[in-house]
Each structure stands twice: as structure tokens, then as C-alpha cells.
Amino acid sequence: MTGKLAGKVAVITGSGRRGGLGEAIAKRLASDGATIVLSDIGTSRDSATPDDMIGTLSEMDAIKADISALGVPVSSAFCDVRSWDEVRALADHAVDTHGGIDIWVNNAGIGYIMKPLLEVTPGDWGAVIDVNLTGAFYGLRAAAERMISRGKGGRIINIASQAAKSGFACAQAYTASKHGLVGLARSAAIELGEHGITVNNICPNHVTTGLGAWQNQYFAERQGKTLTQYMADMAGRIPMGRPGLPEDTAHAVAFLCQPESGYITAESMNVSGGEEPH
């Protein structure tokens, strides 16, 4: 396949769930010709990673088949981003299988541990921070090491959130973790610029993925609304009149991977239909 990203190797964490942001990102980059490395946890490891909230082996295999049909090389590897050893192994897989890493997308995240402040346990807090912030740091470091060694630059992109800019009730750990990505990108970009490596965040507003559907139901019930009313209220406060789609985030990621975006770094780009204007 030809395209602006032909010959580039892209690793996307948390990309093994049907209908998720990771799947959309992987397919969008593949459509531009990139070689794809899919990654997800695969099976539940503990109470923080329930089977109904993670990318499973069967889902990842199905996504892999879809991408292969696009005519680009694709491989997959299990990775729990809470483990530095597993993240390094994922990076090594990309290098050993495809020859290097040009793009690394930190997409894996926990957005399903939502509770009122006084109900949040230390375990809840640790699980969210470990995946959303520490996991992104591990991915950034593993990718940067290999990009620097190769000497061809690269693009590192974190999937942050509207919650990287604003606070939300029942989302203390989530909001803190996403705010943390802003600082992580800003600091890493300063050090990695001399190596031709850009570091940026994408900040989507709400997207009704499988996780997003759970969030819709949870917050509708907390607010005493029907799901229909909750979704109507959400659309009403978004200037573009609708929540985000997985493809909206995927297109933004693809933009930051293009040659024309090579001077953009340390940024946290809103993809929110105007809902988050700063």
C-alpha cells in the first residue's frame, strides 16, 4: 500500500477492543499505509481489568484480520501497560518484527472506575493512575529509547481527554491522570525535540465506545435522567451538536503523524466539537 505513512511502523496500545478508539486509530493509520502493531491486555489480570472492559484475544484477532485486508503488515502482542517489562517487550516486538518504531500511540486507559470522592479506595486510585499515566510514561520511554537509537525521529501521541483540561465529578483519578499527561508531554517534548521526536496529546470529549456506553448509563443514573435525556443534554452543550466519534480522534492522530505536522510538539489538541475551547 502507498500513502503518507507507508514504511512507518505504528504501535497502538489498548487497540484490541471492537468499536474502541484504538481500533479506529489503527485502521486510520493503516489506511495511510502504516505497518500496525496492535496491543491489548487480552485477558483479565485482576479486579481492575474485568473481561467486559478490556480488549480480548478474539477481538484483537478480528481487528488484525480487518487491517490485514487493507494490504498493510500487521502484528499483535499482549501487553499490560502497568508492567515496565511488558511495555519494553512490546517495543522489542515492534523492532524485531517490523524493523523499528516510528509512531507510538498511548491509548490504553481505564475509564470505568468512577465513584464519588468519598467512595474512592486507594486501590481504585492506583489502578487508574497506573494505567492512564504510568502506563503512558512507560510507553513514551520505551518508544523514545528505540527511536533515539534508530536515529530517524518519531511521533509519540497520548490519548488524553477533555478531562485533561476540566474536572468532572466521580472522576478524580481519571481527571488527575489525564491532567498529568499534559505535563508529561510538555516535559518530554523538550528533551526529545533534538532527536526529531514530537510528543503530543489528543483530548477528545465524550465518545460512545463500549466504555463510553457504560459511562453514559452510569452518569444518567447518577443524575436521575433517562439515557435519552442524558444524551440529548450532552449534545445540547456541544457546539457541533453531537458527541465525538472514534474516527474524530483517529483523524487527529493521523494528522499528527503526517510529515506536515513535524513542527507541532508539546501540544494537547482538543477534539471536542467546541465543547472544550481552551
C-alpha positions as CSV (number, residue, x, y, z in Angstrom):
1,M,0.0,0.0,0.0
2,T,1.1,3.5,-0.7
3,G,0.3,6.5,1.4
4,K,1.9,9.3,3.5
5,L,2.7,6.8,6.2
6,A,3.9,3.9,4.0
7,G,7.0,2.4,5.5
8,K,6.2,3.7,9.0
9,V,5.6,1.4,11.9
10,A,2.9,2.4,14.4
11,V,2.3,0.8,17.8
12,I,-1.1,1.4,19.4
13,T,-1.7,0.3,23.0
14,G,-5.3,-0.6,24.0
15,S,-6.2,-1.3,20.4
16,G,-7.8,-4.8,20.8
17,R,-11.4,-3.8,21.6
18,R,-14.1,-3.7,18.9
19,G,-15.6,-0.2,18.5
20,G,-12.8,1.4,20.6
21,L,-10.6,4.4,19.9
22,G,-7.6,2.1,19.5
23,E,-9.3,0.1,16.7
24,A,-10.2,3.4,14.9
25,I,-6.7,4.8,15.2
26,A,-5.1,1.6,14.0
27,K,-7.4,1.4,10.9
28,R,-6.9,5.1,10.1
29,L,-3.1,4.8,10.2
30,A,-3.3,1.6,8.2
31,S,-5.3,3.4,5.6
32,D,-2.4,5.8,5.2
33,G,0.0,2.9,4.6
34,A,1.5,2.4,8.1
35,T,2.5,-1.0,9.4
36,I,0.4,-1.7,12.5
37,V,1.3,-3.3,15.9
38,L,-1.9,-4.0,17.8
39,S,-1.7,-4.4,21.6
40,D,-4.1,-5.1,24.4
41,I,-4.1,-6.9,27.8
42,G,-6.0,-9.8,26.3
43,T,-7.3,-11.4,29.4
44,S,-8.3,-10.1,32.9
45,R,-5.3,-9.9,35.2
46,D,-7.2,-8.7,38.4
47,S,-10.3,-6.9,39.6
48,A,-9.2,-3.7,37.9
49,T,-9.2,-5.3,34.5
50,P,-12.6,-7.1,34.1
51,D,-13.2,-9.1,31.0
52,D,-16.0,-6.9,29.8
53,M,-13.8,-3.8,29.8
54,I,-10.7,-5.0,28.1
55,G,-9.7,-6.0,24.6
56,T,-9.8,-9.8,24.3
57,L,-7.8,-12.1,22.2
58,S,-10.7,-12.8,19.8
59,E,-11.5,-9.2,19.3
60,M,-7.8,-8.4,18.6
61,D,-7.6,-11.2,16.1
62,A,-10.7,-9.9,14.3
63,I,-9.2,-6.4,14.2
64,K,-5.9,-7.8,12.9
65,A,-7.8,-9.6,10.1
66,D,-9.5,-6.4,9.1
67,I,-6.3,-4.5,8.9
68,S,-4.5,-7.2,7.0
69,A,-7.3,-7.0,4.4
70,L,-6.2,-3.4,3.9
71,G,-2.9,-4.7,2.5
72,V,-0.5,-3.5,5.2
73,P,1.6,-5.6,7.5
74,V,0.1,-6.1,10.9
75,S,1.0,-8.0,14.1
76,S,-0.2,-8.1,17.6
77,A,1.1,-8.6,21.1
78,F,-0.3,-8.8,24.6
79,C,0.7,-6.0,27.0
80,D,-0.4,-4.9,30.4
81,V,0.9,-1.3,30.3
82,R,1.2,-1.3,34.2
83,S,4.3,-3.5,33.7
84,W,7.5,-1.9,32.5
85,D,8.8,-5.3,31.4
86,E,5.7,-5.9,29.3
87,V,5.9,-2.5,27.7
88,R,9.5,-3.0,26.8
89,A,8.7,-6.4,25.4
90,L,6.0,-4.7,23.2
91,A,8.6,-2.2,21.9
92,D,11.0,-5.0,21.2
93,H,8.3,-6.9,19.4
94,A,7.8,-4.0,17.0
95,V,11.5,-3.6,16.4
96,D,12.2,-7.3,15.9
97,T,9.2,-8.0,13.8
98,H,9.0,-4.8,11.7
99,G,12.4,-3.2,12.0
100,G,11.7,-0.2,14.2
101,I,9.1,2.2,15.7
102,D,8.1,5.4,14.0
103,I,4.8,6.1,15.8
104,W,3.7,5.1,19.3
105,V,0.2,5.8,20.5
106,N,-0.5,5.5,24.2
107,N,-4.2,4.7,24.0
108,A,-4.7,2.1,26.8
109,G,-6.7,3.5,29.6
110,I,-9.2,2.9,32.5
111,G,-12.3,5.0,32.3
112,Y,-14.7,2.7,34.1
113,I,-13.7,3.2,37.8
114,M,-16.0,6.2,38.5
115,K,-17.1,6.8,42.1
116,P,-18.0,9.7,44.4
117,L,-14.9,11.1,46.1
118,L,-15.5,9.6,49.5
119,E,-16.0,6.1,48.0
120,V,-12.7,6.0,46.1
121,T,-10.3,3.5,47.6
122,P,-6.5,3.5,47.4
123,G,-6.8,0.6,45.1
124,D,-9.2,2.5,42.7
125,W,-6.8,5.4,42.6
126,G,-3.8,3.3,42.0
127,A,-5.4,1.3,39.2
128,V,-6.4,4.3,37.2
129,I,-3.1,6.2,37.7
130,D,-1.1,3.0,36.9
131,V,-2.7,2.5,33.5
132,N,-3.5,6.1,32.4
133,L,-0.4,7.9,33.5
134,T,2.3,5.5,34.5
135,G,1.5,3.2,31.5
136,A,1.8,6.2,29.2
137,F,5.1,7.1,30.7
138,Y,6.3,3.5,30.2
139,G,5.2,3.6,26.6
140,L,6.8,7.0,25.9
141,R,10.1,6.0,27.4
142,A,10.2,2.6,25.6
143,A,9.4,4.2,22.3
144,A,11.8,7.1,22.8
145,E,14.7,4.8,23.6
146,R,14.2,2.9,20.4
147,M,13.6,6.0,18.3
148,I,16.7,7.7,19.6
149,S,18.8,4.5,19.0
150,R,17.5,4.3,15.4
151,G,18.1,8.0,14.7
152,K,15.1,8.6,12.5
153,G,12.9,10.7,14.8
154,G,9.3,9.7,15.5
155,R,5.9,10.6,16.8
156,I,4.6,9.8,20.3
157,I,0.9,10.6,20.9
158,N,-1.0,10.2,24.1
159,I,-4.8,9.8,24.0
160,A,-5.7,12.1,26.9
161,S,-9.2,13.5,27.3
162,Q,-11.4,16.6,27.8
163,A,-10.6,15.6,31.4
164,A,-7.1,16.8,30.8
165,K,-8.4,20.3,30.8
166,S,-11.5,20.3,33.0
167,G,-12.6,18.5,36.2
168,F,-15.6,16.1,36.4
169,A,-17.4,14.7,39.4
170,C,-16.8,11.0,40.2
171,A,-13.7,11.0,38.1
172,Q,-11.0,12.2,40.4
173,A,-8.3,9.7,39.5
174,Y,-9.2,9.8,35.8
175,T,-9.1,13.6,35.7
176,A,-5.8,13.6,37.6
177,S,-4.2,11.0,35.3
178,K,-5.3,12.9,32.2
179,H,-4.1,16.3,33.5
180,G,-0.8,14.5,34.2
181,L,-0.4,13.7,30.5
182,V,-0.3,17.4,29.7
183,G,2.8,17.8,31.9
184,L,4.3,14.6,30.7
185,A,4.0,15.7,27.0
186,R,5.3,19.1,27.7
187,S,8.4,17.9,29.6
188,A,9.2,15.0,27.3
189,A,8.9,17.2,24.2
190,I,11.6,19.5,25.5
191,E,14.1,16.6,25.8
192,L,13.1,14.7,22.7
193,G,13.0,17.6,20.2
194,E,16.7,17.4,19.5
195,H,16.1,13.9,18.3
196,G,13.3,14.8,15.9
197,I,10.7,13.2,18.1
198,T,7.4,15.0,18.7
199,V,5.2,14.4,21.8
200,N,1.6,15.4,21.8
201,N,-1.8,14.7,23.4
202,I,-5.2,14.3,21.8
203,C,-8.0,15.4,24.1
204,P,-11.4,14.1,22.9
205,N,-14.7,14.9,24.6
206,H,-17.1,12.0,25.2
207,V,-17.1,9.2,22.7
208,T,-19.7,6.4,22.9
209,T,-17.4,3.4,22.5
210,G,-18.2,0.3,24.6
211,L,-16.6,2.1,27.5
212,G,-18.5,5.3,26.6
213,A,-21.8,3.4,26.7
214,W,-21.1,2.3,30.2
215,Q,-20.3,5.9,31.2
216,N,-23.5,7.1,29.6
217,Q,-25.6,4.8,31.7
218,Y,-23.6,5.4,34.9
219,F,-23.9,9.2,34.7
220,A,-27.5,9.2,33.5
221,E,-28.5,7.1,36.6
222,R,-26.4,9.3,38.9
223,Q,-28.2,12.4,37.6
224,G,-31.6,10.9,37.7
225,K,-32.1,11.1,34.0
226,T,-33.2,8.7,31.3
227,L,-30.4,7.7,28.9
228,T,-32.2,9.5,26.1
229,Q,-32.4,12.8,28.1
230,Y,-28.8,12.4,29.3
231,M,-27.6,12.1,25.7
232,A,-29.8,14.9,24.5
233,D,-28.4,17.2,27.2
234,M,-24.8,16.2,26.2
235,A,-25.4,17.0,22.6
236,G,-27.0,20.3,23.6
237,R,-23.9,21.7,25.2
238,I,-21.6,20.7,22.3
239,P,-21.4,23.4,19.6
240,M,-21.2,20.8,16.8
241,G,-24.4,19.2,18.2
242,R,-23.1,15.6,18.8
243,P,-20.6,13.6,20.9
244,G,-17.4,12.6,19.4
245,L,-16.9,9.6,17.2
246,P,-13.9,7.2,17.3
247,E,-13.0,8.4,13.8
248,D,-12.7,12.0,15.0
249,T,-9.9,11.1,17.4
250,A,-8.3,8.8,14.8
251,H,-8.2,11.6,12.2
252,A,-6.4,13.8,14.7
253,V,-3.9,11.2,15.5
254,A,-3.2,10.7,11.7
255,F,-2.7,14.4,11.3
256,L,0.0,14.5,14.0
257,C,1.7,11.6,12.2
258,Q,1.9,13.3,8.8
259,P,5.1,15.0,7.6
260,E,3.4,18.4,7.6
261,S,2.9,18.2,11.4
262,G,6.6,17.8,12.2
263,Y,6.9,21.2,13.9
264,I,4.0,20.5,16.3
265,T,5.1,19.2,19.7
266,A,4.2,19.6,23.4
267,E,0.6,20.3,22.5
268,S,-2.7,19.0,23.9
269,M,-5.1,19.2,21.0
270,N,-8.8,19.4,21.7
271,V,-11.1,17.2,19.6
272,S,-14.3,18.1,21.2
273,G,-16.6,19.8,18.7
274,G,-16.0,23.1,20.5
275,E,-17.1,21.8,23.9
276,E,-13.7,22.3,25.4
277,P,-12.5,25.7,24.0
278,H,-9.1,26.1,25.8
